Amino acid sequence: MAHCPIRGYSVRGAYHLLITNDIPIADPTAEMIWHKKVPLKVSIFVWRLLHDRLPTKSNLVNRGVISSEASLCVSGCDIIESAQHLFLSCSNFASLWPLVRDWIGFMGMDSNVLSDHFVQFVHSTGVGKVRRSFLQLILLLRV
């Protein structure tokens, strides 16, 4: 409840505070994950990817499912397999990003953080809702 100097705390004051102040969204990707033209299972996969909930080898080690000796990337690059590694830095799998960037004409620099990469890619051109929706669709379907 919000405090009013004359009347004290009230629900009305709290409501007014919420609707008049710009409160930043805690997760900037939350609105971008769900796209009406993308199957629900793809959006769920992207949510799991961005929240590090995929069964990567590093997560399986943390949960005690596999031993730490079995945690190296499936591509044979001798790096621990994590979502960030697989999608952004693995020499075998992440090499698709430059091709997608060239295809859509995106000249920006990729982030090494999955959520930042996602936001940067979708908002890369800064032009129009339709273009952002298209980039969002490409990113979701690429994953």
N, CA, C and O atoms as a GROMACS GRO file, in nm:
protein
  572
    1MET      N    1   0.083  -0.118   0.000
    1MET     CA    2   0.000   0.000   0.000
    1MET      C    3   0.088   0.125   0.000
    1MET      O    4   0.194   0.129   0.062
    2ALA      N    5   0.042   0.226  -0.071
    2ALA     CA    6   0.117   0.350  -0.080
    2ALA      C    7   0.077   0.446   0.032
    2ALA      O    8  -0.037   0.443   0.079
    3HIS      N    9   0.170   0.528   0.073
    3HIS     CA   10   0.147   0.622   0.183
    3HIS      C   11   0.105   0.758   0.131
    3HIS      O   12   0.171   0.816   0.044
    4CYS      N   13  -0.005   0.809   0.183
    4CYS     CA   14  -0.050   0.944   0.155
    4CYS      C   15  -0.029   1.024   0.285
    4CYS      O   16  -0.072   0.979   0.391
    5PRO      N   17   0.037   1.141   0.279
    5PRO     CA   18   0.067   1.214   0.402
    5PRO      C   19  -0.059   1.252   0.483
    5PRO      O   20  -0.053   1.266   0.605
    6ILE      N   21  -0.172   1.268   0.414
    6ILE     CA   22  -0.295   1.309   0.484
    6ILE      C   23  -0.375   1.188   0.531
    6ILE      O   24  -0.416   1.182   0.647
    7ARG      N   25  -0.397   1.091   0.441
    7ARG     CA   26  -0.484   0.977   0.473
    7ARG      C   27  -0.409   0.850   0.515
    7ARG      O   28  -0.472   0.753   0.556
    8GLY      N   29  -0.278   0.849   0.505
    8GLY     CA   30  -0.202   0.729   0.539
    8GLY      C   31  -0.190   0.636   0.420
    8GLY      O   32  -0.190   0.680   0.305
    9TYR      N   33  -0.179   0.507   0.447
    9TYR     CA   34  -0.164   0.407   0.342
    9TYR      C   35  -0.300   0.367   0.286
    9TYR      O   36  -0.399   0.358   0.360
   10SER      N   37  -0.304   0.344   0.152
   10SER     CA   38  -0.430   0.299   0.092
   10SER      C   39  -0.401   0.214  -0.031
   10SER      O   40  -0.296   0.226  -0.093
   11VAL      N   41  -0.496   0.129  -0.064
   11VAL     CA   42  -0.484   0.047  -0.185
   11VAL      C   43  -0.490   0.138  -0.306
   11VAL      O   44  -0.417   0.117  -0.403
   12ARG      N   45  -0.576   0.239  -0.302
   12ARG     CA   46  -0.588   0.334  -0.413
   12ARG      C   47  -0.453   0.402  -0.438
   12ARG      O   48  -0.413   0.420  -0.554
   13GLY      N   49  -0.384   0.440  -0.332
   13GLY     CA   50  -0.254   0.503  -0.348
   13GLY      C   51  -0.152   0.409  -0.411
   13GLY      O   52  -0.072   0.451  -0.494
   14ALA      N   53  -0.155   0.283  -0.371
   14ALA     CA   54  -0.064   0.184  -0.430
   14ALA      C   55  -0.095   0.163  -0.577
   14ALA      O   56  -0.004   0.156  -0.660
   15TYR      N   57  -0.223   0.154  -0.611
   15TYR     CA   58  -0.263   0.138  -0.750
   15TYR      C   59  -0.216   0.258  -0.832
   15TYR      O   60  -0.162   0.242  -0.942
   16HIS      N   61  -0.236   0.377  -0.781
   16HIS     CA   62  -0.195   0.499  -0.850
   16HIS      C   63  -0.043   0.499  -0.872
   16HIS      O   64   0.005   0.537  -0.978
   17LEU      N   65   0.029   0.458  -0.771
   17LEU     CA   66   0.174   0.450  -0.781
   17LEU      C   67   0.216   0.354  -0.892
   17LEU      O   68   0.308   0.384  -0.968
   18LEU      N   69   0.150   0.241  -0.901
   18LEU     CA   70   0.185   0.140  -1.002
   18LEU      C   71   0.154   0.186  -1.144
   18LEU      O   72   0.232   0.159  -1.235
   19ILE      N   73   0.042   0.256  -1.163
   19ILE     CA   74   0.006   0.294  -1.300
   19ILE      C   75   0.072   0.424  -1.346
   19ILE      O   76   0.073   0.452  -1.466
   20THR      N   77   0.126   0.503  -1.255
   20THR     CA   78   0.187   0.629  -1.297
   20THR      C   79   0.338   0.623  -1.308
   20THR      O   80   0.397   0.709  -1.374
   21ASN      N   81   0.400   0.528  -1.248
   21ASN     CA   82   0.547   0.519  -1.254
   21ASN      C   83   0.590   0.416  -1.356
   21ASN      O   84   0.526   0.313  -1.374
   22ASP      N   85   0.702   0.445  -1.422
   22ASP     CA   86   0.761   0.348  -1.513
   22ASP      C   87   0.845   0.252  -1.433
   22ASP      O   88   0.952   0.287  -1.383
   23ILE      N   89   0.797   0.130  -1.420
   23ILE     CA   90   0.871   0.027  -1.349
   23ILE      C   91   0.933  -0.064  -1.454
   23ILE      O   92   0.860  -0.125  -1.532
   24PRO      N   93   1.065  -0.076  -1.457
   24PRO     CA   94   1.128  -0.159  -1.560
   24PRO      C   95   1.090  -0.306  -1.545
   24PRO      O   96   1.073  -0.357  -1.435
   25ILE      N   97   1.076  -0.371  -1.658
   25ILE     CA   98   1.047  -0.514  -1.660
   25ILE      C   99   1.173  -0.589  -1.618
   25ILE      O  100   1.282  -0.561  -1.668
   26ALA      N  101   1.157  -0.682  -1.525
   26ALA     CA  102   1.272  -0.755  -1.473
   26ALA      C  103   1.339  -0.839  -1.582
   26ALA      O  104   1.462  -0.852  -1.583
   27ASP      N  105   1.262  -0.894  -1.672
   27ASP     CA  106   1.315  -0.978  -1.778
   27ASP      C  107   1.279  -0.917  -1.913
   27ASP      O  108   1.165  -0.930  -1.957
   28PRO      N  109   1.373  -0.851  -1.980
   28PRO     CA  110   1.342  -0.785  -2.107
   28PRO      C  111   1.305  -0.883  -2.218
   28PRO      O  112   1.247  -0.841  -2.319
   29THR      N  113   1.336  -1.009  -2.203
   29THR     CA  114   1.304  -1.107  -2.308
   29THR      C  115   1.164  -1.164  -2.293
   29THR      O  116   1.115  -1.230  -2.384
   30ALA      N  117   1.100  -1.141  -2.179
   30ALA     CA  118   0.970  -1.204  -2.150
   30ALA      C  119   0.867  -1.178  -2.259
   30ALA      O  120   0.795  -1.270  -2.299
   31GLU      N  121   0.859  -1.056  -2.308
   31GLU     CA  122   0.759  -1.024  -2.410
   31GLU      C  123   0.799  -1.075  -2.548
   31GLU      O  124   0.713  -1.090  -2.636
   32MET      N  125   0.928  -1.102  -2.569
   32MET     CA  126   0.974  -1.142  -2.702
   32MET      C  127   0.972  -1.293  -2.726
   32MET      O  128   0.977  -1.337  -2.840
   33ILE      N  129   0.965  -1.370  -2.620
   33ILE     CA  130   0.972  -1.516  -2.635
   33ILE      C  131   0.848  -1.571  -2.703
   33ILE      O  132   0.856  -1.664  -2.784
   34TRP      N  133   0.735  -1.515  -2.671
   34TRP     CA  134   0.608  -1.568  -2.720
   34TRP      C  135   0.567  -1.494  -2.847
   34TRP      O  136   0.546  -1.373  -2.845
   35HIS      N  137   0.557  -1.568  -2.957
   35HIS     CA  138   0.524  -1.511  -3.088
   35HIS      C  139   0.410  -1.594  -3.146
   35HIS      O  140   0.417  -1.717  -3.147
   36LYS      N  141   0.306  -1.527  -3.195
   36LYS     CA  142   0.186  -1.599  -3.240
   36LYS      C  143   0.211  -1.690  -3.361
   36LYS      O  144   0.132  -1.782  -3.384
   37LYS      N  145   0.316  -1.667  -3.436
   37LYS     CA  146   0.343  -1.750  -3.554
   37LYS      C  147   0.443  -1.862  -3.526
   37LYS      O  148   0.480  -1.937  -3.617
   38VAL      N  149   0.484  -1.874  -3.402
   38VAL     CA  150   0.582  -1.976  -3.364
   38VAL      C  151   0.512  -2.081  -3.279
   38VAL      O  152   0.436  -2.046  -3.188
   39PRO      N  153   0.536  -2.209  -3.305
   39PRO     CA  154   0.474  -2.314  -3.222
   39PRO      C  155   0.511  -2.297  -3.075
   39PRO      O  156   0.621  -2.255  -3.042
   40LEU      N  157   0.417  -2.330  -2.988
   40LEU     CA  158   0.436  -2.315  -2.844
   40LEU      C  159   0.561  -2.388  -2.796
   40LEU      O  160   0.633  -2.338  -2.710
   41LYS      N  161   0.588  -2.506  -2.852
   41LYS     CA  162   0.704  -2.583  -2.806
   41LYS      C  163   0.835  -2.509  -2.836
   41LYS      O  164   0.933  -2.526  -2.763
   42VAL      N  165   0.840  -2.427  -2.942
   42VAL     CA  166   0.959  -2.349  -2.973
   42VAL      C  167   0.976  -2.237  -2.870
   42VAL      O  168   1.086  -2.214  -2.821
   43SER      N  169   0.866  -2.169  -2.838
   43SER     CA  170   0.873  -2.063  -2.736
   43SER      C  171   0.914  -2.120  -2.601
   43SER      O  172   0.991  -2.058  -2.528
   44ILE      N  173   0.862  -2.237  -2.567
   44ILE     CA  174   0.900  -2.301  -2.441
   44ILE      C  175   1.048  -2.337  -2.442
   44ILE      O  176   1.118  -2.320  -2.343
   45PHE      N  177   1.095  -2.387  -2.554
   45PHE     CA  178   1.238  -2.419  -2.567
   45PHE      C  179   1.323  -2.294  -2.547
   45PHE      O  180   1.423  -2.298  -2.476
   46VAL      N  181   1.284  -2.182  -2.609
   46VAL     CA  182   1.360  -2.058  -2.596
   46VAL      C  183   1.356  -2.009  -2.452
   46VAL      O  184   1.457  -1.961  -2.400
   47TRP      N  185   1.241  -2.020  -2.386
   47TRP     CA  186   1.232  -1.981  -2.245
   47TRP      C  187   1.330  -2.065  -2.163
   47TRP      O  188   1.404  -2.012  -2.080
   48ARG      N  189   1.330  -2.196  -2.187
   48ARG     CA  190   1.422  -2.284  -2.114
   48ARG      C  191   1.568  -2.248  -2.145
   48ARG      O  192   1.652  -2.251  -2.055
   49LEU      N  193   1.597  -2.216  -2.270
   49LEU     CA  194   1.732  -2.176  -2.309
   49LEU      C  195   1.776  -2.050  -2.235
   49LEU      O  196   1.884  -2.045  -2.177
   50LEU      N  197   1.691  -1.948  -2.236
   50LEU     CA  198   1.727  -1.820  -2.175
   50LEU      C  199   1.732  -1.827  -2.022
   50LEU      O  200   1.796  -1.742  -1.959
   51HIS      N  201   1.667  -1.926  -1.964
   51HIS     CA  202   1.668  -1.942  -1.818
   51HIS      C  203   1.760  -2.057  -1.774
   51HIS      O  204   1.753  -2.103  -1.660
   52ASP      N  205   1.844  -2.103  -1.865
   52ASP     CA  206   1.940  -2.211  -1.839
   52ASP      C  207   1.872  -2.334  -1.779
   52ASP      O  208   1.917  -2.389  -1.678
   53ARG      N  209   1.764  -2.377  -1.844
   53ARG     CA  210   1.689  -2.493  -1.797
   53ARG      C  211   1.694  -2.610  -1.898
   53ARG      O  212   1.615  -2.704  -1.888
   54LEU      N  213   1.785  -2.602  -1.993
   54LEU     CA  214   1.801  -2.712  -2.088
   54LEU      C  215   1.891  -2.820  -2.027
   54LEU      O  216   1.975  -2.790  -1.943
   55PRO      N  217   1.874  -2.944  -2.070
   55PRO     CA  218   1.958  -3.052  -2.016
   55PRO      C  219   2.097  -3.056  -2.080
   55PRO      O  220   2.137  -3.157  -2.138
   56THR      N  221   2.168  -2.945  -2.068
   56THR     CA  222   2.306  -2.944  -2.117
   56THR      C  223   2.391  -3.026  -2.021
   56THR      O  224   2.349  -3.056  -1.909
   57LYS      N  225   2.508  -3.064  -2.065
   57LYS     CA  226   2.593  -3.147  -1.981
   57LYS      C  227   2.632  -3.076  -1.852
   57LYS      O  228   2.642  -3.140  -1.748
   58SER      N  229   2.655  -2.945  -1.858
   58SER     CA  230   2.690  -2.873  -1.734
   58SER      C  231   2.574  -2.877  -1.635
   58SER      O  232   2.596  -2.892  -1.515
   59ASN      N  233   2.450  -2.864  -1.684
   59ASN     CA  234   2.335  -2.874  -1.594
   59ASN      C  235   2.317  -3.016  -1.541
   59ASN      O  236   2.279  -3.034  -1.425
   60LEU      N  237   2.344  -3.115  -1.624
   60LEU     CA  238   2.332  -3.254  -1.579
   60LEU      C  239   2.438  -3.286  -1.473
   60LEU      O  240   2.412  -3.363  -1.381
   61VAL      N  241   2.556  -3.228  -1.487
   61VAL     CA  242   2.660  -3.245  -1.384
   61VAL      C  243   2.613  -3.182  -1.254
   61VAL      O  244   2.625  -3.242  -1.147
   62ASN      N  245   2.561  -3.059  -1.263
   62ASN     CA  246   2.514  -2.989  -1.143
   62ASN      C  247   2.402  -3.065  -1.072
   62ASN      O  248   2.390  -3.056  -0.949
   63ARG      N  249   2.323  -3.138  -1.146
   63ARG     CA  250   2.213  -3.216  -1.086
   63ARG      C  251   2.255  -3.356  -1.044
   63ARG      O  252   2.175  -3.431  -0.989
   64GLY      N  253   2.380  -3.391  -1.071
   64GLY     CA  254   2.431  -3.521  -1.033
   64GLY      C  255   2.387  -3.634  -1.124
   64GLY      O  256   2.392  -3.751  -1.085
   65VAL      N  257   2.344  -3.602  -1.246
   65VAL     CA  258   2.299  -3.704  -1.341
   65VAL      C  259   2.417  -3.769  -1.412
   65VAL      O  260   2.418  -3.890  -1.434
   66ILE      N  261   2.517  -3.688  -1.447
   66ILE     CA  262   2.638  -3.742  -1.510
   66ILE      C  263   2.759  -3.692  -1.432
   66ILE      O  264   2.750  -3.597  -1.354
   67SER      N  265   2.872  -3.755  -1.455
   67SER     CA  266   2.994  -3.715  -1.385
   67SER      C  267   3.057  -3.595  -1.456
   67SER      O  268   3.030  -3.571  -1.573
   68SER      N  269   3.141  -3.523  -1.386
   68SER     CA  270   3.206  -3.405  -1.444
   68SER      C  271   3.300  -3.444  -1.558
   68SER      O  272   3.330  -3.361  -1.645
   69GLU      N  273   3.347  -3.567  -1.560
   69GLU     CA  274   3.434  -3.613  -1.669
   69GLU      C  275   3.358  -3.620  -1.801
   69GLU      O  276   3.419  -3.616  -1.908
   70ALA      N  277   3.225  -3.630  -1.796
   70ALA     CA  278   3.144  -3.641  -1.917
   70ALA      C  279   3.081  -3.508  -1.957
   70ALA      O  280   2.984  -3.506  -2.032
   71SER      N  281   3.136  -3.397  -1.908
   71SER     CA  282   3.071  -3.267  -1.929
   71SER      C  283   3.116  -3.191  -2.052
   71SER      O  284   3.067  -3.081  -2.078
   72LEU      N  285   3.209  -3.247  -2.128
   72LEU     CA  286   3.261  -3.173  -2.244
   72LEU      C  287   3.162  -3.173  -2.359
   72LEU      O  288   3.081  -3.264  -2.374
   73CYS      N  289   3.169  -3.069  -2.439
   73CYS     CA  290   3.078  -3.045  -2.551
   73CYS      C  291   3.074  -3.165  -2.646
   73CYS      O  292   3.175  -3.229  -2.673
   74VAL      N  293   2.955  -3.193  -2.693
   74VAL     CA  294   2.933  -3.306  -2.783
   74VAL      C  295   3.007  -3.288  -2.917
   74VAL      O  296   3.030  -3.386  -2.988
   75SER      N  297   3.043  -3.165  -2.951
   75SER     CA  298   3.112  -3.140  -3.078
   75SER      C  299   3.259  -3.178  -3.074
   75SER      O  300   3.325  -3.182  -3.178
   76GLY      N  301   3.311  -3.207  -2.954
   76GLY     CA  302   3.451  -3.246  -2.942
   76GLY      C  303   3.546  -3.129  -2.931
   76GLY      O  304   3.666  -3.145  -2.955
   77CYS      N  305   3.497  -3.013  -2.894
   77CYS     CA  306   3.583  -2.894  -2.886
   77CYS      C  307   3.651  -2.881  -2.749
   77CYS      O  308   3.719  -2.782  -2.724
   78ASP      N  309   3.634  -2.979  -2.662
   78ASP     CA  310   3.700  -2.984  -2.530
   78ASP      C  311   3.665  -2.867  -2.438
   78ASP      O  312   3.748  -2.825  -2.357
   79ILE      N  313   3.543  -2.815  -2.450
   79ILE     CA  314   3.493  -2.710  -2.361
   79ILE      C  315   3.366  -2.763  -2.295
   79ILE      O  316   3.292  -2.840  -2.357
   80ILE      N  317   3.342  -2.723  -2.171
   80ILE     CA  318   3.223  -2.770  -2.100
   80ILE      C  319   3.097  -2.728  -2.175
   80ILE      O  320   3.082  -2.612  -2.214
   81GLU      N  321   3.008  -2.822  -2.194
   81GLU     CA  322   2.886  -2.797  -2.269
   81GLU      C  323   2.782  -2.724  -2.184
   81GLU      O  324   2.725  -2.782  -2.092
   82SER      N  325   2.760  -2.598  -2.214
   82SER     CA  326   2.656  -2.518  -2.150
   82SER      C  327   2.570  -2.458  -2.262
   82SER      O  328   2.608  -2.463  -2.379
   83ALA      N  329   2.456  -2.403  -2.226
   83ALA     CA  330   2.369  -2.341  -2.326
   83ALA      C  331   2.441  -2.225  -2.394
   83ALA      O  332   2.435  -2.210  -2.516
   84GLN      N  333   2.507  -2.143  -2.316
   84GLN     CA  334   2.579  -2.030  -2.373
   84GLN      C  335   2.687  -2.077  -2.470
   84GLN      O  336   2.704  -2.020  -2.578
   85HIS      N  337   2.760  -2.181  -2.431
   85HIS     CA  338   2.865  -2.233  -2.520
   85HIS      C  339   2.805  -2.286  -2.650
   85HIS      O  340   2.851  -2.251  -2.758
   86LEU      N  341   2.702  -2.370  -2.639
   86LEU     CA  342   2.643  -2.432  -2.758
   86LEU      C  343   2.587  -2.328  -2.856
   86LEU      O  344   2.606  -2.340  -2.977
   87PHE      N  345   2.519  -2.228  -2.803
   87PHE     CA  346   2.449  -2.135  -2.891
   87PHE      C  347   2.529  -2.011  -2.929
   87PHE      O  348   2.497  -1.946  -3.029
   88LEU      N  349   2.633  -1.978  -2.852
   88LEU     CA  350   2.704  -1.854  -2.882
   88LEU      C  351   2.853  -1.867  -2.908
   88LEU      O  352   2.910  -1.784  -2.979
   89SER      N  353   2.919  -1.969  -2.855
   89SER     CA  354   3.064  -1.971  -2.870
   89SER      C  355   3.124  -2.100  -2.925
   89SER      O  356   3.242  -2.102  -2.957
   90CYS      N  357   3.047  -2.205  -2.938
   90CYS     CA  358   3.101  -2.330  -2.991
   90CYS      C  359   3.138  -2.311  -3.138
   90CYS      O  360   3.058  -2.263  -3.217
   91SER      N  361   3.259  -2.349  -3.173
   91SER     CA  362   3.306  -2.328  -3.311
   91SER      C  363   3.223  -2.406  -3.413
   91SER      O  364   3.214  -2.367  -3.529
   92ASN      N  365   3.161  -2.516  -3.371
   92ASN     CA  366   3.082  -2.595  -3.464
   92ASN      C  367   2.936  -2.548  -3.474
   92ASN      O  368   2.882  -2.541  -3.585
   93PHE      N  369   2.873  -2.515  -3.362
   93PHE     CA  370   2.730  -2.484  -3.365
   93PHE      C  371   2.699  -2.335  -3.375
   93PHE      O  372   2.602  -2.298  -3.441
   94ALA      N  373   2.778  -2.251  -3.312
   94ALA     CA  374   2.751  -2.108  -3.312
   94ALA      C  375   2.788  -2.042  -3.445
   94ALA      O  376   2.759  -1.924  -3.466
   95SER      N  377   2.850  -2.116  -3.534
   95SER     CA  378   2.892  -2.059  -3.662
   95SER      C  379   2.773  -2.023  -3.752
   95SER      O  380   2.791  -1.958  -3.855
   96LEU      N  381   2.655  -2.064  -3.714
   96LEU     CA  382   2.536  -2.029  -3.793
   96LEU      C  383   2.498  -1.882  -3.776
   96LEU      O  384   2.439  -1.823  -3.866
   97TRP      N  385   2.531  -1.820  -3.660
   97TRP     CA  386   2.493  -1.681  -3.635
   97TRP      C  387   2.546  -1.584  -3.741
   97TRP      O  388   2.468  -1.501  -3.788
   98PRO      N  389   2.673  -1.591  -3.780
   98PRO     CA  390   2.720  -1.497  -3.884
   98PRO      C  391   2.643  -1.513  -4.015
   98PRO      O  392   2.619  -1.414  -4.085
   99LEU      N  393   2.604  -1.634  -4.048
   99LEU     CA  394   2.527  -1.656  -4.171
   99LEU      C  395   2.389  -1.590  -4.163
   99LEU      O  396   2.344  -1.527  -4.258
  100VAL      N  397   2.323  -1.605  -4.048
  100VAL     CA  398   2.191  -1.543  -4.029
  100VAL      C  399   2.205  -1.391  -4.031
  100VAL      O  400   2.125  -1.322  -4.094
  101ARG      N  401   2.307  -1.338  -3.963
  101ARG     CA  402   2.330  -1.193  -3.961
  101ARG      C  403   2.352  -1.139  -4.102
  101ARG      O  404   2.296  -1.036  -4.138
  102ASP      N  405   2.433  -1.208  -4.182
  102ASP     CA  406   2.458  -1.164  -4.319
  102ASP      C  407   2.330  -1.168  -4.403
  102ASP      O  408   2.305  -1.079  -4.483
  103TRP      N  409   2.251  -1.272  -4.383
  103TRP     CA  410   2.127  -1.289  -4.460
  103TRP      C  411   2.029  -1.174  -4.436
  103TRP      O  412   1.964  -1.128  -4.529
  104ILE      N  413   2.018  -1.128  -4.310
  104ILE     CA  414   1.924  -1.020  -4.280
  104ILE      C  415   1.989  -0.882  -4.285
  104ILE      O  416   1.921  -0.780  -4.270
  105GLY      N  417   2.120  -0.877  -4.306
  105GLY     CA  418   2.189  -0.749  -4.316
  105GLY      C  419   2.216  -0.683  -4.182
  105GLY      O  420   2.221  -0.560  -4.174
  106PHE      N  421   2.235  -0.762  -4.079
  106PHE     CA  422   2.263  -0.709  -3.946
  106PHE      C  423   2.413  -0.697  -3.928
  106PHE      O  424   2.486  -0.795  -3.943
  107MET      N  425   2.459  -0.577  -3.898
  107MET     CA  426   2.603  -0.554  -3.885
  107MET      C  427   2.650  -0.539  -3.740
  107MET      O  428   2.767  -0.512  -3.717
  108GLY      N  429   2.562  -0.556  -3.644
  108GLY     CA  430   2.598  -0.538  -3.504
  108GLY      C  431   2.689  -0.646  -3.451
  108GLY      O  432   2.719  -0.744  -3.518
  109MET      N  433   2.732  -0.624  -3.330
  109MET     CA  434   2.820  -0.718  -3.264
  109MET      C  435   2.737  -0.806  -3.171
  109MET      O  436   2.650  -0.756  -3.099
  110ASP      N  437   2.762  -0.935  -3.172
  110ASP     CA  438   2.687  -1.026  -3.088
  110ASP      C  439   2.734  -1.020  -2.944
  110ASP      O  440   2.853  -1.003  -2.917
  111SER      N  441   2.640  -1.033  -2.853
  111SER     CA  442   2.672  -1.038  -2.711
  111SER      C  443   2.708  -1.182  -2.674
  111SER      O  444   2.668  -1.276  -2.743
  112ASN      N  445   2.782  -1.199  -2.566
  112ASN     CA  446   2.816  -1.333  -2.518
  112ASN      C  447   2.721  -1.380  -2.409
  112ASN      O  448   2.745  -1.484  -2.347
  113VAL      N  449   2.614  -1.305  -2.384
  113VAL     CA  450   2.512  -1.343  -2.287
  113VAL      C  451   2.385  -1.373  -2.364
  113VAL      O  452   2.340  -1.290  -2.444
  114LEU      N  453   2.327  -1.490  -2.343
  114LEU     CA  454   2.213  -1.533  -2.423
  114LEU      C  455   2.098  -1.432  -2.426
  114LEU      O  456   2.049  -1.398  -2.534
  115SER      N  457   2.055  -1.385  -2.311
  115SER     CA  458   1.942  -1.292  -2.309
  115SER      C  459   1.976  -1.161  -2.380
  115SER      O  460   1.892  -1.106  -2.451
  116ASP      N  461   2.098  -1.110  -2.360
  116ASP     CA  462   2.140  -0.988  -2.428
  116ASP      C  463   2.148  -1.010  -2.579
  116ASP      O  464   2.109  -0.923  -2.657
  117HIS      N  465   2.198  -1.124  -2.619
  117HIS     CA  466   2.206  -1.159  -2.760
  117HIS      C  467   2.066  -1.159  -2.822
  117HIS      O  468   2.046  -1.105  -2.931
  118PHE      N  469   1.972  -1.219  -2.753
  118PHE     CA  470   1.833  -1.228  -2.800
  118PHE      C  471   1.774  -1.088  -2.818
  118PHE      O  472   1.718  -1.057  -2.923
  119VAL      N  473   1.788  -1.003  -2.716
  119VAL     CA  474   1.733  -0.867  -2.722
  119VAL      C  475   1.802  -0.787  -2.832
  119VAL      O  476   1.735  -0.718  -2.909
  120GLN      N  477   1.933  -0.796  -2.840
  120GLN     CA  478   2.009  -0.722  -2.940
  120GLN      C  479   1.967  -0.764  -3.081
  120GLN      O  480   1.951  -0.679  -3.169
  121PHE      N  481   1.950  -0.892  -3.102
  121PHE     CA  482   1.914  -0.942  -3.234
  121PHE      C  483   1.776  -0.893  -3.275
  121PHE      O  484   1.758  -0.847  -3.388
  122VAL      N  485   1.680  -0.903  -3.186
  122VAL     CA  486   1.542  -0.864  -3.219
  122VAL      C  487   1.532  -0.713  -3.242
  122VAL      O  488   1.457  -0.668  -3.328
  123HIS      N  489   1.607  -0.635  -3.166
  123HIS     CA  490   1.600  -0.490  -3.178
  123HIS      C  491   1.716  -0.432  -3.258
  123HIS      O  492   1.748  -0.314  -3.243
  124SER      N  493   1.777  -0.512  -3.342
  124SER     CA  494   1.898  -0.470  -3.412
  124SER      C  495   1.877  -0.352  -3.505
  124SER      O  496   1.965  -0.267  -3.516
  125THR      N  497   1.765  -0.344  -3.570
  125THR     CA  498   1.746  -0.235  -3.666
  125THR      C  499   1.676  -0.116  -3.605
  125THR      O  500   1.690  -0.004  -3.654
  126GLY      N  501   1.599  -0.139  -3.500
  126GLY     CA  502   1.526  -0.030  -3.437
  126GLY      C  503   1.415   0.027  -3.522
  126GLY      O  504   1.360   0.132  -3.490
  127VAL      N  505   1.380  -0.041  -3.631
  127VAL     CA  506   1.278   0.010  -3.721
  127VAL      C  507   1.153  -0.075  -3.714
  127VAL      O  508   1.157  -0.195  -3.741
  128GLY      N  509   1.046  -0.014  -3.680
  128GLY     CA  510   0.913  -0.071  -3.693
  128GLY      C  511   0.885  -0.204  -3.624
  128GLY      O  512   0.972  -0.289  -3.606
  129LYS      N  513   0.761  -0.216  -3.588
  129LYS     CA  514   0.713  -0.334  -3.519
  129LYS      C  515   0.717  -0.459  -3.609
  129LYS      O  516   0.747  -0.568  -3.562
  130VAL      N  517   0.686  -0.441  -3.736
  130VAL     CA  518   0.684  -0.555  -3.828
  130VAL      C  519   0.823  -0.613  -3.846
  130VAL      O  520   0.840  -0.735  -3.844
  131ARG      N  521   0.923  -0.526  -3.862
  131ARG     CA  522   1.062  -0.571  -3.878
  131ARG      C  523   1.110  -0.643  -3.751
  131ARG      O  524   1.174  -0.748  -3.760
  132ARG      N  525   1.078  -0.587  -3.633
  132ARG     CA  526   1.116  -0.652  -3.507
  132ARG      C  527   1.048  -0.787  -3.493
  132ARG      O  528   1.110  -0.883  -3.448
  133SER      N  529   0.922  -0.796  -3.533
  133SER     CA  530   0.849  -0.922  -3.526
  133SER      C  531   0.914  -1.025  -3.619
  133SER      O  532   0.924  -1.143  -3.585
  134PHE      N  533   0.958  -0.981  -3.738
  134PHE     CA  534   1.025  -1.068  -3.832
  134PHE      C  535   1.157  -1.121  -3.775
  134PHE      O  536   1.186  -1.240  -3.784
  135LEU      N  537   1.236  -1.031  -3.715
  135LEU     CA  538   1.363  -1.072  -3.655
  135LEU      C  539   1.340  -1.166  -3.538
  135LEU      O  540   1.414  -1.262  -3.519
  136GLN      N  541   1.236  -1.138  -3.462
  136GLN     CA  542   1.201  -1.226  -3.349
  136GLN      C  543   1.166  -1.364  -3.402
  136GLN      O  544   1.210  -1.465  -3.347
  137LEU      N  545   1.088  -1.368  -3.508
  137LEU     CA  546   1.049  -1.496  -3.569
  137LEU      C  547   1.171  -1.572  -3.620
  137LEU      O  548   1.182  -1.692  -3.598
  138ILE      N  549   1.263  -1.504  -3.686
  138ILE     CA  550   1.386  -1.568  -3.735
  138ILE      C  551   1.465  -1.626  -3.619
  138ILE      O  552   1.509  -1.741  -3.624
  139LEU      N  553   1.483  -1.546  -3.515
  139LEU     CA  554   1.561  -1.592  -3.400
  139LEU      C  555   1.496  -1.713  -3.335
  139LEU      O  556   1.564  -1.810  -3.305
  140LEU      N  557   1.367  -1.709  -3.314
  140LEU     CA  558   1.298  -1.819  -3.249
  140LEU      C  559   1.305  -1.946  -3.334
  140LEU      O  560   1.322  -2.056  -3.280
  141LEU      N  561   1.292  -1.932  -3.463
  141LEU     CA  562   1.296  -2.050  -3.549
  141LEU      C  563   1.437  -2.101  -3.571
  141LEU      O  564   1.456  -2.219  -3.600
  142ARG      N  565   1.537  -2.014  -3.557
  142ARG     CA  566   1.677  -2.056  -3.570
  142ARG      C  567   1.718  -2.143  -3.452
  142ARG      O  568   1.794  -2.238  -3.467
  143VAL      N  569   1.665  -2.108  -3.334
  143VAL     CA  570   1.701  -2.180  -3.213
  143VAL      C  571   1.643  -2.317  -3.224
  143VAL      O  572   1.660  -2.398  -3.132
   0.00000   0.00000   0.00000
